[in-house]
Amino acid sequence: MDIITTYITEPFQYEFIQRALVASLMVGVSCGLIGTYIMLRRLSLIGDALAHAVLPGVVIGFMVAGKSALSLFIGALVAGILTSILISFVERNSKIKEDTSIGIIFTGAFALGILLVSQLKQVHIDLSSYLFGDVLGVSDSDLILSSIITVIIIISVVLFYKQLLVTSFDPTMAHIIGISTAVVHYFLMTLLSMSIVAGLQSVGVILIIAMLITPPATAFLLTDKLKRLLLLSCFFGVMSSVIGLYLSYHLNFASGASIVLVSVFFFSMAFLFSPKEGIVIKSLRRRKNSKMNLIEDIIKQINKNKAGEERTNLIDSLSDKLGISRNKINHALNSIIKMDLVGLTNGNYSLTKKGEKVAERLVRSHRLWETYITEKNIVNIEDIHQDAEKYEHILSDDLLAEIDEELGHPDKDPHGSPIPKKTN
């Protein structure tokens, strides 16, 4: 326990670590908030463009007023806004698409920045720090600037939540109710430029785009509610910044790279294990559904043979009818028996009362769906059985009730077979 406590508290004896931690928190919050809207609007490439395009603004600010936080901020902000305007201007006044105009403008702006740096003969600017960040070198002026920017972003998101929400999801509705999508767009680009400036010292211009996109993308895999998405984006941004900072200190890693890699790790975990979207969870869910579908198919086949069958004959006939190996049928049959859906009667396997209810629901689902797609002309009449075979497993009780109500509670399916009524 003492080792863990020492591991956590040791860095805080240094003032530069304290400043770095606060700066990391600012980056996590500001990038998490703005990055959410950038992701939702599919403007990730513009975020990348602005992150590169602020370089000439930073250099011009340095040439005009020296290395003051305010001059660098103003230069970067102006460069970011001009880049956003130029991208829109080129797209609207030529047949060049947005992605192409972004590529032209941001590479041109970045090249201009490099050219301006090369002209500063008597001053050496460390481009590696600008490109890749150095959170451990954050100054008091950097910290004040980042804090101010973060506060401005938080206030802006709170005050203009409605405008950002509507223009992100329904620009047409925004226009109808009098919200200018263009004004909101450039306002968001201004906030984006400010968040980029806030993160320049911490993670650098190359990696800032990862902090703008990865935490929101991680949150997006976990929720589809905007408020929760904003909070989770900030949470993952802050956690990535703090943990990355600890790794940078204890393992002597590059600070910006550490922060971004932790962020990517969180995304990887969500990508794999998100309750709704994780590929591992979806794979397990598919396997579970596939097993349940097989169980229901077996129950339905047993239900057709009311007299029951001896186990070996039952497995052979099920294997032939369902086109599944005898081994899988045997395992599924054992599961069905444990679930008390099938029992042994006079040496033959037949459905229990519980199993009969499951079979009756399957038959009802199958025949109701056949009736529905026939009446609605959804598929050809010769294909309705195959379609019902697929959907009988996934139709919920509520949906079946709605279909039954819409069809007027039919007694028979298109083949003339009776449709079982719902039982409690």
C-alpha positions in Angstrom: 0.0 0.0 0.0 2.9 2.4 0.9 4.4 1.6 -2.5 1.2 2.5 -4.3 0.9 5.7 -2.3 4.5 6.7 -3.0 4.0 6.0 -6.7 1.0 8.3 -6.8 2.2 11.1 -4.6 5.9 11.2 -5.5 5.6 13.3 -8.7 3.7 16.0 -6.8 6.8 17.1 -4.9 7.9 18.8 -8.1 6.3 22.0 -9.2 6.6 21.3 -12.9 4.6 18.1 -12.4 1.9 20.0 -10.6 1.7 22.4 -13.6 1.8 19.5 -16.0 -1.1 17.8 -14.2 -3.3 20.8 -14.3 -2.4 21.4 -18.0 -3.3 17.7 -18.7 -6.7 18.2 -17.1 -7.3 21.3 -19.2 -6.5 19.4 -22.4 -8.7 16.5 -21.4 -11.7 18.6 -20.8 -11.4 21.1 -23.7 -10.6 18.4 -26.3 -13.3 16.1 -24.9 -16.0 18.8 -25.2 -15.1 20.2 -28.6 -14.0 16.8 -30.0 -17.5 15.5 -29.4 -19.1 18.0 -31.7 -16.2 17.6 -34.3 -16.8 13.8 -34.4 -20.6 14.1 -34.6 -20.3 16.6 -37.5 -17.8 14.4 -39.2 -15.2 17.2 -39.2 -12.3 15.2 -37.9 -10.2 16.0 -41.0 -10.9 19.7 -40.5 -9.6 19.3 -36.9 -6.4 17.8 -38.3 -6.2 20.6 -40.8 -6.5 23.3 -38.2 -4.0 21.6 -35.9 -1.4 22.0 -38.6 -2.6 25.3 -40.0 -2.0 27.2 -36.7 1.8 27.0 -37.2 2.1 30.1 -39.4 -0.1 32.0 -36.9 2.1 30.9 -34.0 5.3 32.0 -35.9 3.8 35.3 -37.0 2.7 36.0 -33.5 6.2 35.3 -32.3 7.7 37.6 -34.9 5.4 40.4 -34.0 5.3 40.3 -30.2 7.9 37.8 -29.1 7.3 34.6 -27.1 4.3 35.7 -25.1 1.4 33.3 -24.5 -1.1 36.0 -25.6 0.6 36.7 -28.9 1.0 33.0 -29.8 -2.6 32.4 -28.9 -3.9 35.3 -31.0 -1.7 34.2 -33.9 -2.9 30.6 -33.7 -6.5 31.6 -33.3 -6.5 33.9 -36.4 -4.7 31.3 -38.4 -7.3 28.7 -37.4 -10.3 30.9 -38.3 -8.8 32.0 -41.6 -8.0 28.3 -42.5 -11.6 27.3 -41.8 -12.9 30.2 -43.9 -10.6 29.4 -46.8 -11.6 25.7 -46.8 -15.3 26.7 -47.0 -14.6 29.4 -49.7 -12.7 27.0 -52.0 -15.4 24.3 -51.6 -18.3 26.6 -52.3 -16.7 28.4 -55.2 -15.2 25.5 -57.2 -16.0 21.9 -58.0 -13.3 20.9 -55.5 -14.7 18.7 -52.8 -14.3 19.5 -49.1 -11.6 16.8 -48.4 -9.5 18.0 -51.3 -9.8 21.7 -50.3 -8.8 20.7 -46.7 -5.7 18.9 -48.0 -4.6 21.8 -50.1 -5.2 24.5 -47.5 -3.7 22.8 -44.4 -0.6 21.6 -46.2 -0.1 25.0 -47.7 -0.5 26.7 -44.3 1.8 24.2 -42.6 4.4 24.7 -45.4 4.1 28.5 -44.9 4.8 28.0 -41.2 7.9 25.9 -41.9 9.1 28.6 -44.3 8.6 31.3 -41.8 10.5 29.3 -39.1 13.4 28.9 -41.5 13.6 32.7 -41.9 14.2 33.3 -38.1 17.9 33.2 -38.4 18.8 34.6 -35.0 16.1 32.6 -33.1 15.9 28.9 -32.7 12.4 27.5 -32.4 12.2 23.9 -31.2 9.7 22.4 -33.7 9.8 19.0 -32.1 8.3 20.4 -29.0 5.6 22.2 -31.1 4.9 19.1 -33.1 5.0 16.4 -30.3 4.4 18.4 -27.1 6.2 18.6 -23.8 3.7 18.7 -21.0 6.6 18.6 -18.4 7.8 22.0 -19.8 4.5 23.8 -19.3 5.1 27.3 -18.0 2.8 29.4 -15.7 1.7 31.5 -18.7 0.9 28.4 -20.7 -1.1 27.1 -17.7 -3.1 30.4 -17.3 -3.8 30.5 -21.1 -5.0 26.8 -21.1 -7.2 27.5 -18.1 -8.8 30.5 -19.6 -9.5 28.6 -22.9 -11.0 25.7 -21.0 -13.3 27.9 -19.0 -14.4 29.7 -22.2 -15.1 26.4 -23.9 -17.1 25.0 -21.0 -19.2 28.2 -20.8 -19.8 28.2 -24.5 -20.9 24.6 -24.6 -23.3 25.2 -21.7 -24.7 28.4 -23.1 -25.1 27.3 -26.7 -25.9 23.6 -26.0 -29.2 23.9 -27.9 -27.7 25.6 -31.0 -24.8 23.1 -31.1 -27.2 20.2 -30.6 -29.7 21.1 -33.4 -27.1 22.1 -36.0 -25.1 18.9 -35.3 -28.1 16.5 -35.8 -30.6 18.4 -37.9 -29.3 21.5 -39.9 -32.7 21.8 -41.7 -34.6 22.1 -38.4 -32.0 24.6 -37.2 -32.6 26.7 -40.3 -36.4 26.5 -39.8 -36.2 27.7 -36.2 -33.8 30.6 -37.1 -30.5 29.2 -36.1 -27.7 30.1 -38.5 -25.7 26.9 -39.2 -22.9 29.0 -40.8 -22.5 31.2 -37.6 -22.5 28.1 -35.4 -20.0 26.4 -37.6 -17.5 29.2 -37.5 -18.1 29.6 -33.8 -17.3 25.9 -33.3 -14.2 26.3 -35.5 -13.1 29.2 -33.3 -13.5 27.0 -30.2 -11.7 24.2 -32.0 -8.8 26.6 -32.7 -8.7 27.6 -29.1 -8.7 24.0 -27.9 -5.8 23.2 -30.2 -3.8 26.1 -28.8 -4.6 24.9 -25.3 -3.1 21.5 -26.1 -0.1 22.6 -28.1 2.4 22.5 -25.2 1.0 19.3 -23.7 0.6 16.9 -26.7 1.8 19.0 -29.7 0.1 19.7 -33.0 0.6 16.2 -34.4 -1.1 14.4 -31.5 -3.7 17.0 -30.6 -6.1 15.6 -33.2 -6.0 12.2 -31.3 -7.1 13.9 -28.1 -9.9 15.7 -30.1 -11.2 12.5 -31.6 -10.2 9.4 -29.6 -12.0 10.2 -26.2 -15.2 11.2 -28.0 -15.0 8.1 -30.2 -14.5 6.0 -27.0 -17.5 7.6 -25.4 -19.6 7.2 -28.5 -19.2 3.4 -28.3 -20.7 3.5 -24.8 -23.6 5.9 -25.1 -25.8 7.6 -27.7 -27.1 10.4 -25.3 -25.4 13.7 -26.0 -25.0 14.9 -22.4 -23.6 11.6 -21.3 -21.4 11.6 -24.4 -19.9 15.0 -23.5 -19.3 13.9 -19.9 -17.7 10.6 -20.9 -15.6 12.3 -23.5 -14.2 14.6 -20.8 -13.7 11.7 -18.4 -11.7 9.7 -20.9 -9.8 12.8 -22.0 -8.9 13.6 -18.4 -8.0 10.0 -17.5 -5.9 9.6 -20.6 -4.0 12.9 -19.8 -3.4 12.0 -16.1 -2.4 8.4 -16.6 -0.3 9.3 -19.6 1.5 11.9 -17.5 2.3 9.4 -14.8 3.7 7.0 -17.4 5.7 9.8 -18.8 7.2 10.6 -15.4 7.8 7.1 -14.0 8.9 5.4 -17.3 10.6 8.3 -18.9 8.2 8.2 -22.0 7.5 11.1 -24.2 4.6 12.9 -22.6 2.4 13.6 -25.6 2.8 10.1 -27.0 2.0 8.6 -23.6 -1.2 10.5 -23.2 -2.4 9.6 -26.7 -1.5 5.9 -26.3 -3.5 5.7 -23.1 -6.4 7.3 -24.9 -6.1 4.7 -27.7 -6.0 2.0 -25.1 -9.3 3.2 -23.6 -10.8 3.2 -27.2 -9.5 -0.3 -27.8 -11.2 -1.6 -24.6 -14.5 0.1 -25.6 -14.1 -1.3 -29.1 -13.7 -4.8 -27.8 -15.9 -4.8 -24.7 -18.5 -2.1 -25.0 -21.9 -3.6 -23.8 -23.6 -2.7 -27.1 -20.9 -2.1 -29.6 -17.9 -4.2 -28.4 -16.9 -6.8 -31.0 -16.1 -9.4 -28.3 -19.5 -8.8 -26.7 -21.3 -8.9 -30.0 -19.5 -12.1 -30.9 -20.6 -13.7 -27.6 -24.1 -12.4 -28.1 -24.2 -13.9 -31.6 -23.0 -17.2 -30.2 -25.7 -17.1 -27.5 -28.4 -16.2 -30.0 -27.2 -18.9 -32.4 -27.4 -21.4 -29.6 -30.9 -20.3 -28.6 -32.0 -20.4 -32.2 -30.8 -24.0 -32.4 -32.6 -24.8 -29.2 -35.9 -23.3 -30.5 -35.5 -25.1 -33.8 -35.1 -28.4 -32.0 -38.1 -27.7 -29.8 -40.2 -26.9 -32.9 -39.1 -30.1 -34.6 -39.9 -32.2 -31.5 -43.3 -30.5 -31.3 -44.1 -31.6 -34.8 -43.7 -35.3 -33.7 -46.2 -35.5 -30.9 -45.5 -39.2 -30.4 -41.9 -38.5 -29.4 -38.7 -40.2 -30.5 -35.9 -42.3 -29.0 -32.7 -40.3 -28.5 -30.6 -41.7 -31.3 -33.3 -41.5 -33.8 -34.2 -38.0 -32.6 -30.6 -36.8 -33.0 -30.3 -38.4 -36.5 -33.6 -36.8 -37.7 -32.8 -33.4 -36.3 -29.3 -33.5 -37.8 -30.8 -34.3 -41.2 -33.6 -31.7 -41.0 -31.5 -28.8 -39.6 -28.3 -29.6 -41.5 -26.3 -29.5 -38.3 -23.8 -32.1 -37.0 -25.0 -34.7 -34.6 -22.5 -33.5 -32.0 -24.0 -30.0 -31.9 -27.5 -31.5 -31.8 -26.5 -33.7 -28.9 -25.1 -30.7 -26.9 -28.1 -28.6 -27.6 -30.4 -31.5 -26.6 -28.6 -31.8 -23.3 -29.1 -28.1 -22.7 -32.8 -28.3 -23.5 -33.2 -31.2 -21.1 -31.5 -29.2 -18.3 -33.8 -26.3 -19.0 -36.7 -28.6 -18.4 -38.1 -28.1 -22.0 -37.8 -31.7 -23.0 -38.4 -34.8 -20.9 -38.3 -38.6 -21.3 -41.7 -40.3 -21.5 -42.0 -44.0 -22.2 -38.5 -44.2 -23.5 -39.1 -41.3 -26.0 -38.2 -37.6 -25.8 -41.2 -35.2 -25.8 -41.9 -31.6 -24.8 -42.6 -30.7 -21.2 -45.4 -28.2 -20.4 -42.8 -25.5 -20.4 -41.4 -26.7 -23.7 -44.9 -26.8 -25.2 -45.4 -23.1 -24.4 -42.1 -22.2 -26.1 -43.1 -24.3 -29.1 -46.5 -22.6 -29.3 -44.9 -19.2 -29.1 -42.6 -20.1 -32.0 -45.5 -21.3 -34.1 -47.5 -18.2 -33.3 -44.5 -16.0 -34.2 -43.9 -17.9 -37.5 -47.5 -17.9 -38.7 -48.2 -14.3 -37.7 -45.1 -13.1 -39.5 -46.0 -15.1 -42.6 -49.5 -13.5 -42.5 -48.0 -10.0 -42.1 -45.4 -10.1 -44.9 -48.1 -11.7 -47.2 -50.6 -8.9 -46.5 -47.9 -6.2 -46.9 -46.4 -7.8 -50.0 -42.9 -7.6 -48.4 -41.7 -10.8 -50.1 -42.9 -13.2 -52.8 -45.4 -15.8 -51.6 -43.0 -18.7 -52.3 -40.4 -17.1 -50.0 -42.6 -16.3 -46.9 -41.7 -19.6 -45.1 -38.0 -19.1 -45.3 -38.4 -15.5 -44.2 -40.5 -16.5 -41.2 -38.0 -19.2 -40.3 -35.5 -16.4 -39.8 -37.7 -13.9 -38.0 -39.6 -16.2 -35.7 -36.7 -16.2 -33.3 -36.3 -12.5 -32.9 -39.8 -11.1 -32.8 -40.5 -9.8 -29.3 -43.9 -10.4 -27.5 -44.7 -6.6 -27.8 -44.0 -6.6 -31.5 -46.1 -9.8 -32.1 -48.9 -8.1 -30.2 -48.7 -5.1 -32.4 -48.6 -7.2 -35.6 -51.6 -9.3 -34.3 -53.5 -6.0 -33.6 -52.7 -4.5 -37.0 -53.8 -7.7 -38.8 -57.1 -7.8 -36.9 -56.2 -10.9 -34.9 -56.3 -13.4 -37.8 -57.2 -17.1 -37.1 -55.2 -18.7 -39.9 -52.0 -18.0 -41.8 -51.7 -17.9 -45.6 -51.3 -21.7 -45.8 -54.6 -22.2 -43.8 -52.8 -23.3 -40.6 -54.3 -22.0 -37.4 -52.5 -19.2 -35.6 -52.2 -20.0 -31.8 -53.5 -17.3 -29.6 -51.3 -15.6 -27.0 -51.3 -17.4 -23.7 -50.2 -16.1 -20.3 
